[in-house]
Amino acid sequence: MPEWNRVGMPALALALGIIAGIAAAWFAFRGPAGDEDSMPMPDAKAVASKGRAGGAEAARAGPSSAERNRLARDGGEAGGGGFASRSPAQGRDAQERLMSAVYRGNVNDLRSALEEGSGTGSPLDLRLALSRAIDNGDSRIAGFLMENGAPVNGVGDGGYSMLMRAVMFGGYAAPLIVAALLDKGADAQYSVNGWTALAVAEAENDEALVEVLRKGGAVLDSEMSAKCMLLRACMTGDLESARAGLAQGASPDASTLHGGRAISLAASCLNAGIVRLLIEKGVQVNFPKGEWQPLTAAVSAPCGESRLEVIRLLLEAHADANAFGGCGGGEIP
């Protein structure tokens, strides 16, 4: 302890003094955090000199972001033509504000962005905005965009119509969004690879969406109806419906819009009776690399009474025990 008092204490005092000096210098320059009024005022002559030297450069760069916002509020500089005189860059700014309002679900900001964008000379992409609102499951924003001219028959990522996106990604708000789209004239029969919005809802056994779509005039042909019946049964375990779907013409190798095979769906849900039925009908049990393998689906499924039965059925049908690709994988526990 005497040695520490003789050497350590002076060193500690010196370190604390240095830290205090740095802190004092920082606060003298910056002021307390968040208090802009406490910042030191710049020298007036220096500011004037800098302003004269940089005037030409500022003129070439155009108005700052804050200045553009002021012009947006005031309608442009006197004699400048207001909104119509703005550059394409300002149109992009309006689109960015529109999308930001959509993501945040702020109707007031969305209204402001629409008003600003109407005069930029660059049309806003309301199709993209509506697509994102639907993907977010935001029925209020989606409805507001529809009321303001968003194209209800626009096509988004993957070639999916707005109606199909609402069914696939709308979540709890999907029935409301679907009803609004249909009310605005959305094409209920638009399809991708034969799949319509109603077909997707039927295959996923979404009764609420099926009801809304059918009320809106959506229909299925017999072939798609049989396929949806089989795929739905593979998930619910309804053996009689699976038999009916096959009897009405559905292929045992039927797949969903996104490529999930009937046998893989049945295996993932551990529906042994349907797995056995499909195998009896000659279904494939091995698919190209990258596809969802039925054995992988069974192995990756939560433990259940029929899990080992499903695995046994697939192995007896010569499913490749090493083909654990596509979705999950690993050793059979």
C-alpha positions in Angstrom: 0.0 0.0 0.0 2.8 2.6 0.7 4.2 1.9 -2.7 0.8 2.5 -4.3 0.3 5.7 -2.4 3.7 7.0 -3.6 3.5 6.0 -7.3 -0.1 5.1 -8.2 -2.0 8.0 -6.7 -0.1 10.7 -8.6 -0.5 8.7 -11.9 -4.3 8.3 -11.3 -4.6 12.0 -10.6 -2.7 12.9 -13.8 -5.0 10.6 -15.9 -8.2 12.0 -14.4 -6.9 15.5 -15.1 -6.3 14.7 -18.7 -9.8 13.2 -19.1 -11.3 16.3 -17.4 -9.4 18.6 -19.8 -10.6 16.7 -22.9 -14.2 16.8 -21.7 -14.0 20.5 -21.0 -12.6 21.2 -24.4 -15.4 19.1 -26.1 -18.2 20.8 -24.2 -16.7 24.2 -24.9 -16.9 23.4 -28.6 -20.1 21.4 -28.8 -22.2 22.4 -25.9 -24.4 19.9 -23.9 -25.8 17.1 -26.0 -29.0 18.0 -27.8 -28.7 21.7 -26.9 -28.1 23.5 -30.2 -28.5 26.9 -28.7 -25.3 26.4 -26.6 -23.1 25.8 -29.6 -20.6 28.7 -30.3 -21.7 31.2 -32.8 -19.4 31.4 -35.9 -17.6 34.6 -36.8 -19.8 36.8 -39.0 -16.9 38.0 -41.2 -15.8 34.4 -41.8 -19.3 33.4 -42.8 -19.7 36.2 -45.2 -16.3 35.4 -46.8 -17.1 31.8 -47.1 -20.6 32.6 -48.6 -19.1 34.8 -51.3 -16.4 32.1 -52.2 -18.9 29.3 -52.3 -21.8 31.1 -54.0 -21.1 29.8 -57.5 -20.6 26.2 -56.3 -23.9 26.4 -54.3 -25.7 27.7 -57.4 -24.4 24.8 -59.5 -25.4 22.2 -56.8 -29.0 23.5 -56.7 -31.2 23.8 -53.6 -30.4 21.7 -50.5 -32.8 19.1 -49.2 -34.3 21.5 -46.7 -34.7 24.1 -49.4 -36.5 21.7 -51.7 -38.9 20.9 -48.9 -39.5 24.7 -48.4 -40.1 25.0 -52.2 -42.5 22.1 -52.0 -44.5 23.9 -49.3 -44.4 27.3 -51.0 -45.1 26.1 -54.5 -41.6 27.0 -55.9 -39.8 30.3 -56.3 -41.6 33.3 -57.7 -41.9 32.9 -61.4 -40.4 29.4 -61.3 -43.4 27.5 -62.3 -44.0 25.8 -59.0 -44.1 22.0 -58.9 -44.1 21.6 -62.7 -40.6 23.1 -62.9 -38.9 20.5 -60.7 -36.2 18.1 -61.8 -36.4 14.3 -62.1 -34.4 14.1 -58.9 -37.2 15.9 -57.0 -39.6 13.3 -58.5 -37.5 10.6 -57.0 -37.6 12.4 -53.7 -41.4 12.4 -53.8 -41.4 8.6 -54.6 -39.1 8.0 -51.7 -41.3 9.9 -49.3 -44.3 8.0 -50.7 -42.7 4.6 -50.0 -41.5 5.8 -46.6 -45.1 6.7 -45.7 -46.3 3.3 -46.9 -43.7 1.4 -44.8 -44.6 3.4 -41.7 -48.3 3.2 -42.3 -48.7 7.0 -41.9 -51.8 8.2 -43.8 -51.0 11.9 -43.3 -47.5 11.6 -44.7 -48.9 9.5 -47.6 -51.4 12.2 -48.4 -48.7 14.8 -48.4 -46.4 12.7 -50.6 -49.3 12.2 -53.1 -50.0 15.9 -53.2 -46.3 16.7 -53.7 -45.8 14.0 -56.3 -48.8 15.2 -58.4 -46.8 18.2 -59.6 -43.3 16.9 -60.0 -43.7 16.0 -63.7 -42.6 12.4 -62.8 -45.6 10.1 -62.1 -45.4 8.3 -58.8 -45.2 4.5 -58.9 -48.5 3.8 -57.1 -48.3 0.2 -58.3 -45.2 -0.4 -56.2 -46.7 1.5 -53.3 -49.9 -0.6 -53.3 -47.9 -3.8 -53.7 -45.8 -3.0 -50.6 -48.9 -2.0 -48.6 -50.4 -5.3 -49.4 -47.3 -7.2 -48.5 -47.3 -5.3 -45.1 -50.9 -6.4 -44.6 -51.9 -2.8 -44.2 -55.6 -2.6 -45.3 -55.9 1.1 -44.4 -52.9 2.2 -46.5 -53.8 -0.1 -49.3 -57.4 1.3 -49.3 -56.1 4.9 -49.3 -53.9 4.1 -52.3 -56.7 2.5 -54.2 -58.9 5.5 -53.6 -56.2 7.7 -55.0 -55.7 5.8 -58.3 -53.4 2.9 -57.5 -53.8 0.2 -60.2 -55.7 -2.7 -58.7 -54.8 -4.9 -61.7 -51.1 -4.0 -61.6 -48.6 -6.8 -61.6 -45.8 -7.0 -59.0 -42.8 -9.2 -58.2 -43.0 -12.7 -59.6 -45.8 -11.7 -62.0 -48.4 -11.9 -59.2 -51.4 -9.6 -59.4 -52.4 -7.4 -56.5 -55.2 -9.8 -55.7 -52.8 -12.8 -55.6 -50.4 -10.9 -53.4 -53.2 -10.1 -51.0 -54.1 -13.8 -50.7 -50.5 -14.9 -50.3 -49.0 -12.0 -48.1 -51.9 -10.0 -46.7 -52.0 -11.9 -43.4 -55.0 -11.2 -41.1 -55.9 -8.2 -43.3 -56.1 -10.3 -46.5 -60.0 -10.6 -46.6 -60.4 -6.8 -46.2 -57.8 -6.1 -48.9 -59.1 -8.7 -51.2 -62.7 -7.3 -50.8 -61.5 -3.8 -51.5 -59.5 -4.9 -54.6 -62.5 -6.8 -56.0 -64.8 -3.8 -55.3 -62.4 -1.6 -57.4 -62.5 -4.0 -60.3 -59.5 -6.4 -59.7 -59.5 -9.3 -62.2 -60.4 -12.3 -60.1 -59.4 -14.7 -62.9 -55.8 -13.5 -63.5 -53.5 -16.5 -63.2 -49.8 -17.4 -63.0 -49.1 -20.9 -64.3 -52.8 -21.7 -64.0 -53.0 -20.5 -60.4 -55.6 -17.8 -59.6 -56.1 -16.0 -56.3 -59.0 -18.4 -55.5 -56.9 -21.5 -56.4 -54.2 -20.3 -53.9 -56.8 -19.7 -51.2 -58.5 -23.1 -51.9 -55.2 -25.0 -51.7 -54.3 -23.3 -48.5 -57.7 -24.1 -47.0 -58.4 -20.4 -46.2 -62.2 -20.4 -45.9 -62.5 -16.7 -45.2 -60.6 -15.8 -48.4 -62.4 -18.4 -50.4 -65.8 -16.9 -49.4 -64.7 -13.4 -50.3 -63.3 -14.4 -53.6 -66.3 -16.5 -54.6 -68.6 -13.6 -53.7 -66.5 -11.4 -56.0 -67.1 -13.7 -58.9 -64.0 -15.9 -58.8 -64.4 -19.5 -60.1 -62.2 -22.6 -60.6 -62.2 -25.0 -63.5 -62.7 -28.7 -62.8 -59.0 -29.5 -63.2 -57.8 -26.9 -60.8 -60.6 -27.7 -58.4 -59.5 -31.3 -58.2 -55.8 -30.3 -57.7 -56.7 -27.9 -54.9 -58.9 -30.6 -53.2 -55.9 -33.0 -53.2 -53.4 -30.4 -51.9 -55.7 -29.2 -49.2 -56.3 -32.8 -48.1 -52.5 -33.4 -47.9 -52.3 -30.6 -45.3 -55.5 -31.4 -43.3 -55.2 -35.2 -43.4 -58.7 -35.6 -45.0 -58.2 -39.0 -46.7 -61.6 -39.1 -48.3 -61.0 -35.6 -49.9 -57.7 -36.8 -51.2 -59.3 -39.8 -52.8 -62.0 -37.5 -54.3 -59.4 -35.2 -55.7 -57.5 -38.0 -57.4 -60.8 -39.5 -58.7 -61.7 -36.1 -60.2 -58.4 -36.0 -62.2 -55.8 -34.6 -59.9 -52.3 -36.0 -60.5 -50.6 -37.6 -57.5 -47.6 -35.5 -58.4 -49.6 -32.3 -58.1 -47.7 -29.2 -56.8 -48.5 -25.8 -55.4 -47.9 -22.5 -57.1 -44.5 -22.4 -55.4 -43.6 -26.0 -56.4 -44.3 -27.8 -53.1 -45.4 -31.4 -54.1 -48.4 -33.1 -52.7 -46.4 -36.0 -51.2 -44.0 -33.5 -49.5 -47.0 -31.7 -48.0 -48.5 -34.9 -46.7 -45.2 -36.1 -45.3 -44.5 -32.8 -43.6 -47.9 -33.0 -41.9 -47.3 -36.7 -41.0 -50.5 -37.8 -42.8 -49.5 -41.4 -43.2 -52.8 -42.5 -44.8 -52.4 -39.9 -47.6 -48.7 -40.7 -48.1 -49.7 -44.4 -48.5 -52.5 -43.5 -50.9 -50.2 -41.4 -53.1 -47.5 -44.1 -53.1 -50.2 -46.6 -54.2 -51.0 -44.2 -57.1 -47.4 -44.2 -58.3 -46.3 -40.8 -56.9 -42.6 -39.9 -57.3 -40.7 -39.9 -54.0 -37.4 -38.5 -55.3 -37.1 -35.1 -56.9 -34.2 -33.1 -58.5 -31.7 -31.5 -56.2 -33.0 -28.4 -54.5 -36.6 -29.5 -54.4 -38.4 -30.3 -51.2 -37.9 -34.0 -50.7 -40.7 -35.9 -49.0 -38.3 -37.8 -46.8 -36.7 -34.5 -45.7 -40.2 -33.2 -44.9 -41.0 -36.1 -42.7 -37.6 -36.1 -40.9 -37.9 -32.3 -40.3 -41.5 -32.5 -39.1 -42.3 -32.2 -35.3 -42.4 -35.6 -33.6 -45.8 -37.3 -33.9 -47.3 -40.8 -33.6 -47.1 -41.4 -37.4 -43.7 -39.9 -38.0 -41.8 -43.2 -38.1 -44.6 -44.7 -40.2 -44.3 -42.0 -42.8 -40.5 -42.4 -42.9 -40.9 -46.2 -43.3 -43.4 -45.8 -46.1 -41.2 -43.5 -48.0 -38.1 -45.7 -47.6 -40.0 -48.7 -48.7 -41.0 -46.8 -51.8 -37.2 -46.3 -52.4 -36.9 -42.7 -51.3 -33.3 -41.7 -51.3 -32.1 -41.7 -47.7 -29.2 -39.4 -48.6 -31.3 -36.8 -50.4 -31.8 -34.4 -47.5 -31.8 -31.3 -49.7 -34.2 -28.4 -50.4 -35.7 -27.9 -47.0 -34.0 -28.9 -43.8 -32.0 -32.1 -43.5 -29.9 -34.1 -41.3 -29.8 -37.6 -39.9 -33.0 -39.5 -38.9 -33.1 -39.3 -35.1 
